[in-house]
Amino acid sequence: SPRNPLMPGPTLQLFFCFPPVSCSEAQVDQSPQLLVTGEGKVSTMSCAFTSKYQTFHWYQQLQGRGLTYLLSVSPQENATEQRFMGQPLEDGKRSSLHITDSQLGDSGSYLCAVRAQ
């Protein structure tokens, strides 16, 4: 997405750098591939799985660092960890990750991993 010239303050980029993962016939798709947002905004990204999942795990990778576990989402309930909230969608086939009050330090890559049923 092009930068909005009317958006005040610096922007940060949240993106997925990992290709979709195949697990037998099932596949994980993440969107958006690149999210540009501003400080103090709510940032939202999602993962879709081609079949029902048991648990959805969200990870963060900041530049120059390894993966950091954020939270796990079950098909029945939201999960919250500080400014991060994971939410189940579509009867256990999708999950979204919301970052409230986005900060420049949140810029990096985000990965979702699925534990299939």
N, CA, C and O atoms as a Tinker XYZ file with bonds, in Angstrom:
   468  protein
     1  N      0.844000   -1.187000    0.000000    73     2
     2  CA     0.000000    0.000000    0.000000    64     1     3
     3  C      0.880000    1.238000    0.000000    63     2     4     5
     4  O      1.873000    1.276000    0.727000    81     3
     5  N      0.546000    2.261000   -0.799000    73     3     6
     6  CA     1.343000    3.484000   -0.773000    64     5     7
     7  C      1.126000    4.223000    0.535000    63     6     8     9
     8  O      0.069000    4.112000    1.156000    81     7
     9  N      2.127000    4.971000    0.945000    73     7    10
    10  CA     2.021000    5.721000    2.188000    64     9    11
    11  C      1.027000    6.850000    2.017000    63    10    12    13
    12  O      1.038000    7.552000    1.005000    81    11
    13  N      0.175000    7.022000    3.000000    73    11    14
    14  CA    -0.811000    8.088000    2.977000    64    13    15
    15  C     -0.118000    9.376000    3.409000    63    14    16    17
    16  O      0.321000    9.476000    4.554000    81    15
    17  N     -0.009000   10.366000    2.520000    73    15    18
    18  CA     0.701000   11.591000    2.893000    64    17    19
    19  C     -0.003000   12.376000    3.981000    63    18    20    21
    20  O      0.598000   13.262000    4.589000    81    19
    21  N     -1.273000   12.068000    4.238000    73    19    22
    22  CA    -2.010000   12.774000    5.281000    64    21    23
    23  C     -1.846000   12.117000    6.645000    63    22    24    25
    24  O     -2.276000   12.672000    7.656000    81    23
    25  N     -1.220000   10.930000    6.682000    73    23    26
    26  CA    -1.070000   10.217000    7.945000    64    25    27
    27  C     -0.002000   10.911000    8.792000    63    26    28    29
    28  O      1.142000   11.028000    8.351000    81    27
    29  N     -0.342000   11.368000    9.981000    73    27    30
    30  CA     0.642000   12.071000   10.805000    64    29    31
    31  C      1.665000   11.102000   11.392000    63    30    32    33
    32  O      1.381000    9.928000   11.627000    81    31
    33  N      2.856000   11.630000   11.620000    73    31    34
    34  CA     3.877000   10.855000   12.310000    64    33    35
    35  C      4.498000    9.779000   11.442000    63    34    36    37
    36  O      4.093000    9.595000   10.294000    81    35
    37  N      5.472000    9.071000   11.977000    73    35    38
    38  CA     6.153000    8.019000   11.218000    64    37    39
    39  C      5.241000    6.816000   11.019000    63    38    40    41
    40  O      4.284000    6.610000   11.766000    81    39
    41  N      5.555000    6.032000   10.002000    73    39    42
    42  CA     4.784000    4.821000    9.755000    64    41    43
    43  C      5.639000    3.611000   10.071000    63    42    44    45
    44  O      6.866000    3.701000   10.097000    81    43
    45  N      5.002000    2.491000   10.310000    73    43    46
    46  CA     5.721000    1.255000   10.521000    64    45    47
    47  C      5.183000    0.206000    9.583000    63    46    48    49
    48  O      4.036000    0.287000    9.144000    81    47
    49  N      5.994000   -0.769000    9.276000    73    47    50
    50  CA     5.599000   -1.828000    8.355000    64    49    51
    51  C      5.555000   -3.152000    9.098000    63    50    52    53
    52  O      6.511000   -3.527000    9.777000    81    51
    53  N      4.453000   -3.845000    8.966000    73    51    54
    54  CA     4.278000   -5.172000    9.532000    64    53    55
    55  C      4.068000   -6.106000    8.355000    63    54    56    57
    56  O      3.140000   -5.902000    7.572000    81    55
    57  N      4.900000   -7.122000    8.208000    73    55    58
    58  CA     4.741000   -7.953000    7.023000    64    57    59
    59  C      5.113000   -9.400000    7.319000    63    58    60    61
    60  O      5.795000   -9.705000    8.298000    81    59
    61  N      4.644000  -10.269000    6.449000    73    59    62
    62  CA     4.954000  -11.683000    6.511000    64    61    63
    63  C      6.052000  -11.979000    5.510000    63    62    64    65
    64  O      5.927000  -11.634000    4.335000    81    63
    65  N      7.122000  -12.609000    5.954000    73    63    66
    66  CA     8.200000  -12.928000    5.016000    64    65    67
    67  C      8.272000  -14.423000    4.767000    63    66    68    69
    68  O      9.198000  -14.898000    4.110000    81    67
    69  N      7.322000  -15.156000    5.275000    73    67    70
    70  CA     7.365000  -16.606000    5.140000    64    69    71
    71  C      6.366000  -17.049000    4.075000    63    70    72    73
    72  O      5.240000  -16.552000    4.061000    81    71
    73  N      6.736000  -17.959000    3.190000    73    71    74
    74  CA     5.786000  -18.447000    2.190000    64    73    75
    75  C      4.707000  -19.300000    2.853000    63    74    76    77
    76  O      4.902000  -19.787000    3.966000    81    75
    77  N      3.576000  -19.484000    2.180000    73    75    78
    78  CA     2.553000  -20.379000    2.734000    64    77    79
    79  C      3.146000  -21.765000    3.004000    63    78    80    81
    80  O      3.984000  -22.258000    2.249000    81    79
    81  N      2.697000  -22.366000    4.079000    73    79    82
    82  CA     3.226000  -23.661000    4.494000    64    81    83
    83  C      2.236000  -24.753000    4.115000    63    82    84    85
    84  O      1.053000  -24.659000    4.441000    81    83
    85  N      2.705000  -25.774000    3.438000    73    83    86
    86  CA     1.830000  -26.892000    3.095000    64    85    87
    87  C      1.966000  -27.992000    4.145000    63    86    88    89
    88  O      3.068000  -28.326000    4.580000    81    87
    89  N      0.862000  -28.526000    4.527000    73    87    90
    90  CA     0.843000  -29.625000    5.500000    64    89    91
    91  C     -0.112000  -30.656000    4.922000    63    90    92    93
    92  O     -1.327000  -30.532000    5.080000    81    91
    93  N      0.421000  -31.674000    4.254000    73    91    94
    94  CA    -0.398000  -32.611000    3.478000    64    93    95
    95  C     -1.179000  -31.812000    2.430000    63    94    96    97
    96  O     -0.587000  -31.125000    1.598000    81    95
    97  N     -2.505000  -31.907000    2.478000    73    95    98
    98  CA    -3.335000  -31.172000    1.528000    64    97    99
    99  C     -3.664000  -29.775000    2.044000    63    98   100   101
   100  O     -4.119000  -28.924000    1.279000    81    99
   101  N     -3.437000  -29.529000    3.342000    73    99   102
   102  CA    -3.838000  -28.264000    3.949000    64   101   103
   103  C     -2.796000  -27.181000    3.680000    63   102   104   105
   104  O     -1.623000  -27.470000    3.443000    81   103
   105  N     -3.247000  -25.941000    3.720000    73   103   106
   106  CA    -2.334000  -24.827000    3.461000    64   105   107
   107  C     -2.703000  -23.641000    4.335000    63   106   108   109
   108  O     -3.875000  -23.409000    4.632000    81   107
   109  N     -1.682000  -22.895000    4.740000    73   107   110
   110  CA    -1.873000  -21.687000    5.532000    64   109   111
   111  C     -1.629000  -20.482000    4.630000    63   110   112   113
   112  O     -0.606000  -20.413000    3.948000    81   111
   113  N     -2.559000  -19.537000    4.624000    73   111   114
   114  CA    -2.401000  -18.297000    3.859000    64   113   115
   115  C     -2.482000  -17.114000    4.811000    63   114   116   117
   116  O     -3.392000  -17.036000    5.637000    81   115
   117  N     -1.535000  -16.196000    4.697000    73   115   118
   118  CA    -1.486000  -15.035000    5.563000    64   117   119
   119  C     -1.771000  -13.777000    4.754000    63   118   120   121
   120  O     -1.386000  -13.671000    3.589000    81   119
   121  N     -2.461000  -12.814000    5.396000    73   119   122
   122  CA    -2.711000  -11.543000    4.715000    64   121   123
   123  C     -2.807000  -10.415000    5.750000    63   122   124   125
   124  O     -3.203000  -10.677000    6.885000    81   123
   125  N     -2.467000   -9.200000    5.408000    73   123   126
   126  CA    -1.838000   -8.858000    4.133000    64   125   127
   127  C     -0.364000   -9.248000    4.141000    63   126   128   129
   128  O      0.212000   -9.468000    5.206000    81   127
   129  N      0.243000   -9.334000    2.978000    73   127   130
   130  CA     1.671000   -9.637000    2.926000    64   129   131
   131  C      2.479000   -8.458000    3.465000    63   130   132   133
   132  O      3.543000   -8.651000    4.054000    81   131
   133  N      1.983000   -7.254000    3.268000    73   131   134
   134  CA     2.643000   -6.052000    3.773000    64   133   135
   135  C      1.585000   -5.116000    4.335000    63   134   136   137
   136  O      0.599000   -4.808000    3.665000    81   135
   137  N      1.791000   -4.670000    5.552000    73   135   138
   138  CA     0.872000   -3.744000    6.192000    64   137   139
   139  C      1.674000   -2.533000    6.635000    63   138   140   141
   140  O      2.613000   -2.653000    7.421000    81   139
   141  N      1.300000   -1.363000    6.125000    73   139   142
   142  CA     1.944000   -0.122000    6.536000    64   141   143
   143  C      0.932000    0.642000    7.368000    63   142   144   145
   144  O     -0.191000    0.876000    6.922000    81   143
   145  N      1.317000    1.030000    8.567000    73   143   146
   146  CA     0.383000    1.685000    9.467000    64   145   147
   147  C      1.116000    2.769000   10.240000    63   146   148   149
   148  O      2.326000    2.932000   10.080000    81   147
   149  N      0.412000    3.498000   11.060000    73   147   150
   150  CA     1.012000    4.582000   11.820000    64   149   151
   151  C      1.091000    4.266000   13.299000    63   150   152   153
   152  O      0.412000    3.365000   13.792000    81   151
   153  N      1.912000    5.000000   13.991000    73   151   154
   154  CA     2.005000    4.846000   15.434000    64   153   155
   155  C      0.652000    5.150000   16.067000    63   154   156   157
   156  O     -0.063000    6.053000   15.633000    81   155
   157  N      0.315000    4.385000   17.094000    73   155   158
   158  CA    -0.929000    4.599000   17.804000    64   157   159
   159  C     -2.148000    3.993000   17.137000    63   158   160   161
   160  O     -3.245000    4.059000   17.692000    81   159
   161  N     -1.986000    3.406000   15.963000    73   159   162
   162  CA    -3.112000    2.791000   15.247000    64   161   163
   163  C     -3.305000    1.347000   15.723000    63   162   164   165
   164  O     -2.442000    0.774000   16.389000    81   163
   165  N     -4.459000    0.777000   15.365000    73   163   166
   166  CA    -4.680000   -0.653000   15.566000    64   165   167
   167  C     -4.314000   -1.343000   14.260000    63   166   168   169
   168  O     -4.848000   -1.000000   13.205000    81   167
   169  N     -3.408000   -2.313000   14.325000    73   167   170
   170  CA    -2.966000   -3.047000   13.146000    64   169   171
   171  C     -3.572000   -4.442000   13.203000    63   170   172   173
   172  O     -3.572000   -5.084000   14.253000    81   171
   173  N     -4.091000   -4.907000   12.066000    73   171   174
   174  CA    -4.743000   -6.215000   12.022000    64   173   175
   175  C     -4.214000   -7.029000   10.848000    63   174   176   177
   176  O     -4.104000   -6.527000    9.729000    81   175
   177  N     -3.888000   -8.288000   11.115000    73   175   178
   178  CA    -3.508000   -9.226000   10.065000    64   177   179
   179  C     -4.194000  -10.548000   10.346000    63   178   180   181
   180  O     -4.657000  -10.786000   11.461000    81   179
   181  N     -4.263000  -11.402000    9.349000    73   179   182
   182  CA    -4.995000  -12.651000    9.550000    64   181   183
   183  C     -4.321000  -13.815000    8.859000    63   182   184   185
   184  O     -3.507000  -13.646000    7.951000    81   183
   185  N     -4.685000  -15.007000    9.317000    73   183   186
   186  CA    -4.231000  -16.262000    8.737000    64   185   187
   187  C     -5.452000  -17.119000    8.456000    63   186   188   189
   188  O     -6.402000  -17.149000    9.239000    81   187
   189  N     -5.414000  -17.812000    7.329000    73   187   190
   190  CA    -6.489000  -18.742000    6.986000    64   189   191
   191  C     -5.890000  -20.124000    6.772000    63   190   192   193
   192  O     -4.819000  -20.267000    6.182000    81   191
   193  N     -6.588000  -21.126000    7.253000    73   191   194
   194  CA    -6.155000  -22.515000    7.121000    64   193   195
   195  C     -7.239000  -23.252000    6.364000    63   194   196   197
   196  O     -8.422000  -22.986000    6.571000    81   195
   197  N     -6.862000  -24.172000    5.491000    73   195   198
   198  CA    -7.849000  -24.813000    4.612000    64   197   199
   199  C     -8.703000  -25.869000    5.321000    63   198   200   201
   200  O     -9.647000  -26.397000    4.733000    81   199
   201  N     -8.380000  -26.173000    6.560000    73   199   202
   202  CA    -9.249000  -27.074000    7.327000    64   201   203
   203  C     -9.260000  -26.595000    8.770000    63   202   204   205
   204  O     -8.516000  -25.681000    9.126000    81   203
   205  N    -10.092000  -27.201000    9.600000    73   203   206
   206  CA   -10.171000  -26.764000   10.994000    64   205   207
   207  C     -8.846000  -26.986000   11.701000    63   206   208   209
   208  O     -8.131000  -27.947000   11.420000    81   207
   209  N     -8.527000  -26.085000   12.623000    73   207   210
   210  CA    -7.274000  -26.199000   13.356000    64   209   211
   211  C     -7.540000  -26.461000   14.826000    63   210   212   213
   212  O     -8.638000  -26.220000   15.328000    81   211
   213  N     -6.526000  -26.955000   15.500000    73   211   214
   214  CA    -6.629000  -27.176000   16.942000    64   213   215
   215  C     -6.159000  -25.926000   17.677000    63   214   216   217
   216  O     -6.799000  -25.495000   18.636000    81   215
   217  N     -5.065000  -25.349000   17.242000    73   215   218
   218  CA    -4.518000  -24.139000   17.855000    64   217   219
   219  C     -3.797000  -23.318000   16.791000    63   218   220   221
   220  O     -3.123000  -23.866000   15.918000    81   219
   221  N     -3.946000  -22.012000   16.875000    73   219   222
   222  CA    -3.238000  -21.093000   15.993000    64   221   223
   223  C     -2.181000  -20.377000   16.827000    63   222   224   225
   224  O     -2.511000  -19.781000   17.853000    81   223
   225  N     -0.923000  -20.425000   16.410000    73   223   226
   226  CA     0.170000  -19.781000   17.135000    64   225   227
   227  C      0.670000  -18.585000   16.333000    63   226   228   229
   228  O      0.886000  -18.689000   15.126000    81   227
   229  N      0.851000  -17.465000   16.994000    73   227   230
   230  CA     1.369000  -16.256000   16.358000    64   229   231
   231  C      2.756000  -15.949000   16.899000    63   230   232   233
   232  O      3.006000  -16.032000   18.101000    81   231
   233  N      3.668000  -15.588000   15.971000    73   231   234
   234  CA     5.050000  -15.265000   16.319000    64   233   235
   235  C      5.422000  -13.927000   15.687000    63   234   236   237
   236  O      4.843000  -13.507000   14.685000    81   235
   237  N      6.396000  -13.280000   16.294000    73   235   238
   238  CA     6.922000  -12.019000   15.790000    64   237   239
   239  C      8.418000  -12.169000   15.543000    63   238   240   241
   240  O      9.117000  -12.804000   16.333000    81   239
   241  N      8.912000  -11.592000   14.452000    73   239   242
   242  CA    10.351000  -11.568000   14.212000    64   241   243
   243  C     10.767000  -10.139000   13.884000    63   242   244   245
   244  O     10.447000   -9.614000   12.818000    81   243
   245  N     11.482000   -9.519000   14.813000    73   243   246
   246  CA    11.993000   -8.180000   14.597000    64   245   247
   247  C     13.322000   -8.268000   13.875000    63   246   248   249
   248  O     14.000000   -9.294000   13.934000    81   247
   249  N     13.691000   -7.210000   13.204000    73   247   250
   250  CA    14.900000   -7.220000   12.379000    64   249   251
   251  C     16.115000   -7.617000   13.216000    63   250   252   253
   252  O     16.366000   -7.063000   14.286000    81   251
   253  N     16.865000   -8.598000   12.692000    73   251   254
   254  CA    18.086000   -9.040000   13.349000    64   253   255
   255  C     17.878000   -9.942000   14.546000    63   254   256   257
   256  O     18.831000  -10.248000   15.262000    81   255
   257  N     16.645000  -10.374000   14.775000    73   255   258
   258  CA    16.351000  -11.233000   15.930000    64   257   259
   259  C     15.645000  -12.505000   15.469000    63   258   260   261
   260  O     15.154000  -12.590000   14.343000    81   259
   261  N     15.606000  -13.477000   16.355000    73   259   262
   262  CA    14.898000  -14.715000   16.066000    64   261   263
   263  C     13.399000  -14.558000   16.302000    63   262   264   265
   264  O     12.920000  -13.483000   16.663000    81   263
   265  N     12.674000  -15.648000   16.092000    73   263   266
   266  CA    11.230000  -15.639000   16.315000    64   265   267
   267  C     10.918000  -15.508000   17.796000    63   266   268   269
   268  O     11.568000  -16.123000   18.642000    81   267
   269  N      9.912000  -14.695000   18.094000    73   267   270
   270  CA     9.418000  -14.547000   19.459000    64   269   271
   271  C      7.963000  -14.994000   19.480000    63   270   272   273
   272  O      7.150000  -14.515000   18.689000    81   271
   273  N      7.636000  -15.906000   20.377000    73   271   274
   274  CA     6.257000  -16.375000   20.519000    64   273   275
   275  C      5.407000  -15.254000   21.104000    63   274   276   277
   276  O      5.797000  -14.621000   22.086000    81   275
   277  N      4.238000  -15.006000   20.496000    73   275   278
   278  CA     3.324000  -13.986000   21.006000    64   277   279
   279  C      2.172000  -14.591000   21.785000    63   278   280   281
   280  O      1.990000  -14.285000   22.963000    81   279
   281  N      1.387000  -15.453000   21.135000    73   279   282
   282  CA     0.212000  -16.026000   21.789000    64   281   283
   283  C     -0.352000  -17.164000   20.951000    63   282   284   285
   284  O      0.013000  -17.342000   19.789000    81   283
   285  N     -1.249000  -17.931000   21.564000    73   283   286
   286  CA    -1.938000  -19.029000   20.890000    64   285   287
   287  C     -3.436000  -18.794000   20.967000    63   286   288   289
   288  O     -3.956000  -18.344000   21.988000    81   287
   289  N     -4.122000  -19.105000   19.872000    73   287   290
   290  CA    -5.569000  -18.892000   19.780000    64   289   291
   291  C     -6.250000  -20.236000   19.570000    63   290   292   293
   292  O     -5.911000  -20.975000   18.646000    81   291
   293  N     -7.197000  -20.543000   20.420000    73   291   294
   294  CA    -8.004000  -21.750000   20.228000    64   293   295
   295  C     -9.212000  -21.366000   19.380000    63   294   296   297
   296  O     -9.516000  -20.180000   19.248000    81   295
   297  N     -9.910000  -22.352000   18.800000    73   295   298
   298  CA   -11.074000  -22.017000   17.966000    64   297   299
   299  C    -12.222000  -21.372000   18.746000    63   298   300   301
   300  O    -13.124000  -20.797000   18.136000    81   299
   301  N    -12.209000  -21.455000   20.080000    73   299   302
   302  CA   -13.354000  -20.995000   20.858000    64   301   303
   303  C    -13.180000  -19.632000   21.532000    63   302   304   305
   304  O    -14.178000  -19.015000   21.903000    81   303
   305  N    -11.944000  -19.141000   21.704000    73   303   306
   306  CA   -11.806000  -17.928000   22.499000    64   305   307
   307  C    -10.634000  -17.056000   22.059000    63   306   308   309
   308  O     -9.675000  -17.526000   21.448000    81   307
   309  N    -10.746000  -15.771000   22.390000    73   307   310
   310  CA    -9.681000  -14.821000   22.113000    64   309   311
   311  C     -8.515000  -15.047000   23.065000    63   310   312   313
   312  O     -8.677000  -15.621000   24.142000    81   311
   313  N     -7.341000  -14.589000   22.655000    73   311   314
   314  CA    -6.160000  -14.636000   23.512000    64   313   315
   315  C     -5.533000  -13.248000   23.513000    63   314   316   317
   316  O     -5.414000  -12.617000   22.462000    81   315
   317  N     -5.133000  -12.771000   24.693000    73   315   318
   318  CA    -4.556000  -11.435000   24.803000    64   317   319
   319  C     -3.231000  -11.505000   25.536000    63   318   320   321
   320  O     -3.108000  -12.183000   26.556000    81   319
   321  N     -2.241000  -10.799000   25.009000    73   319   322
   322  CA    -0.931000  -10.695000   25.646000    64   321   323
   323  C     -0.433000   -9.273000   25.432000    63   322   324   325
   324  O      0.015000   -8.924000   24.340000    81   323
   325  N     -0.513000   -8.457000   26.473000    73   323   326
   326  CA    -0.149000   -7.045000   26.408000    64   325   327
   327  C     -0.927000   -6.351000   25.292000    63   326   328   329
   328  O     -2.157000   -6.320000   25.348000    81   327
   329  N     -0.259000   -5.793000   24.279000    73   327   330
   330  CA    -0.958000   -5.064000   23.220000    64   329   331
   331  C     -1.401000   -5.972000   22.075000    63   330   332   333
   332  O     -1.960000   -5.485000   21.092000    81   331
   333  N     -1.166000   -7.267000   22.179000    73   331   334
   334  CA    -1.500000   -8.212000   21.115000    64   333   335
   335  C     -2.760000   -8.991000   21.484000    63   334   336   337
   336  O     -2.899000   -9.475000   22.607000    81   335
   337  N     -3.682000   -9.106000   20.513000    73   335   338
   338  CA    -4.876000   -9.917000   20.736000    64   337   339
   339  C     -5.089000  -10.837000   19.545000    63   338   340   341
   340  O     -5.124000  -10.385000   18.400000    81   339
   341  N     -5.231000  -12.118000   19.816000    73   339   342
   342  CA    -5.542000  -13.102000   18.791000    64   341   343
   343  C     -7.011000  -13.467000   18.871000    63   342   344   345
   344  O     -7.575000  -13.576000   19.960000    81   343
   345  N     -7.624000  -13.655000   17.721000    73   343   346
   346  CA    -9.062000  -13.904000   17.660000    64   345   347
   347  C     -9.356000  -15.028000   16.676000    63   346   348   349
   348  O     -8.816000  -15.030000   15.570000    81   347
   349  N    -10.210000  -15.993000   17.057000    73   347   350
   350  CA   -10.613000  -17.032000   16.103000    64   349   351
   351  C    -11.723000  -16.515000   15.198000    63   350   352   353
   352  O    -12.580000  -15.741000   15.625000    81   351
   353  N    -11.695000  -16.954000   13.936000    73   351   354
   354  CA   -12.696000  -16.534000   12.961000    64   353   355
   355  C    -13.151000  -17.736000   12.139000    63   354   356   357
   356  O    -12.436000  -18.731000   12.018000    81   355
   357  N    -14.339000  -17.625000   11.584000    73   355   358
   358  CA   -14.852000  -18.608000   10.627000    64   357   359
   359  C    -14.782000  -20.051000   11.117000    63   358   360   361
   360  O    -14.223000  -20.919000   10.447000    81   359
   361  N    -15.349000  -20.295000   12.280000    73   359   362
   362  CA   -15.489000  -21.664000   12.769000    64   361   363
   363  C    -14.160000  -22.426000   12.781000    63   362   364   365
   364  O    -14.085000  -23.582000   12.365000    81   363
   365  N    -13.116000  -21.751000   13.265000    73   363   366
   366  CA   -11.851000  -22.450000   13.433000    64   365   367
   367  C    -11.001000  -22.580000   12.199000    63   366   368   369
   368  O    -10.063000  -23.377000   12.188000    81   367
   369  N    -11.296000  -21.812000   11.135000    73   367   370
   370  CA   -10.469000  -21.885000    9.929000    64   369   371
   371  C     -9.598000  -20.647000    9.737000    63   370   372   373
   372  O     -8.700000  -20.648000    8.896000    81   371
   373  N     -9.853000  -19.603000   10.502000    73   371   374
   374  CA    -9.064000  -18.382000   10.387000    64   373   375
   375  C     -8.773000  -17.811000   11.765000    63   374   376   377
   376  O     -9.477000  -18.089000   12.736000    81   375
   377  N     -7.720000  -17.008000   11.825000    73   375   378
   378  CA    -7.400000  -16.288000   13.048000    64   377   379
   379  C     -6.887000  -14.911000   12.653000    63   378   380   381
   380  O     -6.245000  -14.753000   11.614000    81   379
   381  N     -7.172000  -13.923000   13.482000    73   379   382
   382  CA    -6.621000  -12.591000   13.243000    64   381   383
   383  C     -5.751000  -12.198000   14.430000    63   382   384   385
   384  O     -5.965000  -12.642000   15.557000    81   383
   385  N     -4.766000  -11.352000   14.144000    73   383   386
   386  CA    -3.897000  -10.796000   15.175000    64   385   387
   387  C     -4.055000   -9.287000   15.121000    63   386   388   389
   388  O     -3.855000   -8.669000   14.075000    81   387
   389  N     -4.415000   -8.698000   16.259000    73   387   390
   390  CA    -4.575000   -7.252000   16.373000    64   389   391
   391  C     -3.470000   -6.713000   17.276000    63   390   392   393
   392  O     -3.194000   -7.267000   18.340000    81   391
   393  N     -2.844000   -5.629000   16.837000    73   391   394
   394  CA    -1.857000   -4.945000   17.670000    64   393   395
   395  C     -2.442000   -3.583000   17.996000    63   394   396   397
   396  O     -2.592000   -2.743000   17.108000    81   395
   397  N     -2.773000   -3.354000   19.258000    73   395   398
   398  CA    -3.318000   -2.064000   19.645000    64   397   399
   399  C     -2.177000   -1.096000   19.909000    63   398   400   401
   400  O     -1.095000   -1.502000   20.334000    81   399
   401  N     -2.417000    0.176000   19.658000    73   399   402
   402  CA    -1.419000    1.221000   19.897000    64   401   403
   403  C     -0.075000    0.841000   19.266000    63   402   404   405
   404  O      0.939000    0.755000   19.958000    81   403
   405  N     -0.077000    0.618000   17.957000    73   403   406
   406  CA     1.131000    0.190000   17.242000    64   405   407
   407  C      2.295000    1.145000   17.493000    63   406   408   409
   408  O      2.122000    2.363000   17.535000    81   407
   409  N      3.483000    0.566000   17.660000    73   407   410
   410  CA     4.703000    1.326000   17.910000    64   409   411
   411  C      5.710000    1.049000   16.799000    63   410   412   413
   412  O      5.627000    0.023000   16.125000    81   411
   413  N      6.658000    1.959000   16.609000    73   411   414
   414  CA     7.694000    1.738000   15.599000    64   413   415
   415  C      8.444000    0.440000   15.876000    63   414   416   417
   416  O      8.877000   -0.236000   14.943000    81   415
   417  N      8.601000    0.090000   17.139000    73   415   418
   418  CA     9.302000   -1.139000   17.511000    64   417   419
   419  C      8.572000   -2.406000   17.129000    63   418   420   421
   420  O      9.133000   -3.496000   17.236000    81   419
   421  N      7.318000   -2.288000   16.679000    73   419   422
   422  CA     6.563000   -3.462000   16.228000    64   421   423
   423  C      6.893000   -3.827000   14.782000    63   422   424   425
   424  O      6.487000   -4.885000   14.303000    81   423
   425  N      7.631000   -2.954000   14.082000    73   423   426
   426  CA     7.956000   -3.222000   12.681000    64   425   427
   427  C      8.754000   -4.504000   12.568000    63   426   428   429
   428  O      9.775000   -4.667000   13.236000    81   427
   429  N      8.297000   -5.408000   11.729000    73   427   430
   430  CA     8.977000   -6.692000   11.571000    64   429   431
   431  C      8.092000   -7.661000   10.840000    63   430   432   433
   432  O      7.126000   -7.270000   10.186000    81   431
   433  N      8.422000   -8.921000   10.951000    73   431   434
   434  CA     7.678000  -10.000000   10.301000    64   433   435
   435  C      6.839000  -10.736000   11.308000    63   434   436   437
   436  O      7.238000  -10.902000   12.461000    81   435
   437  N      5.673000  -11.182000   10.876000    73   435   438
   438  CA     4.754000  -11.922000   11.742000    64   437   439
   439  C      4.411000  -13.236000   11.068000    63   438   440   441
   440  O      4.115000  -13.284000    9.874000    81   439
   441  N      4.455000  -14.296000   11.850000    73   439   442
   442  CA     4.239000  -15.645000   11.335000    64   441   443
   443  C      3.127000  -16.312000   12.112000    63   442   444   445
   444  O      3.089000  -16.239000   13.340000    81   443
   445  N      2.227000  -16.958000   11.405000    73   443   446
   446  CA     1.247000  -17.803000   12.079000    64   445   447
   447  C      1.559000  -19.258000   11.750000    63   446   448   449
   448  O      1.917000  -19.599000   10.623000    81   447
   449  N      1.415000  -20.085000   12.741000    73   447   450
   450  CA     1.623000  -21.526000   12.587000    64   449   451
   451  C      0.380000  -22.222000   13.116000    63   450   452   453
   452  O     -0.240000  -21.764000   14.076000    81   451
   453  N      0.022000  -23.327000   12.484000    73   451   454
   454  CA    -1.223000  -24.017000   12.818000    64   453   455
   455  C     -0.924000  -25.411000   13.335000    63   454   456   457
   456  O     -0.105000  -26.141000   12.777000    81   455
   457  N     -1.605000  -25.760000   14.414000    73   455   458
   458  CA    -1.616000  -27.150000   14.857000    64   457   459
   459  C     -2.937000  -27.726000   14.405000    63   458   460   461
   460  O     -3.984000  -27.425000   14.978000    81   459
   461  N     -2.891000  -28.551000   13.380000    73   459   462
   462  CA    -4.121000  -29.055000   12.759000    64   461   463
   463  C     -4.754000  -30.162000   13.598000    63   462   464   465
   464  O     -4.081000  -30.835000   14.378000    81   463
   465  N     -6.051000  -30.332000   13.419000    73   463   466
   466  CA    -6.758000  -31.409000   14.110000    64   465   467
   467  C     -6.507000  -32.723000   13.398000    63   466   468
   468  O     -7.014000  -33.761000   13.821000    81   467
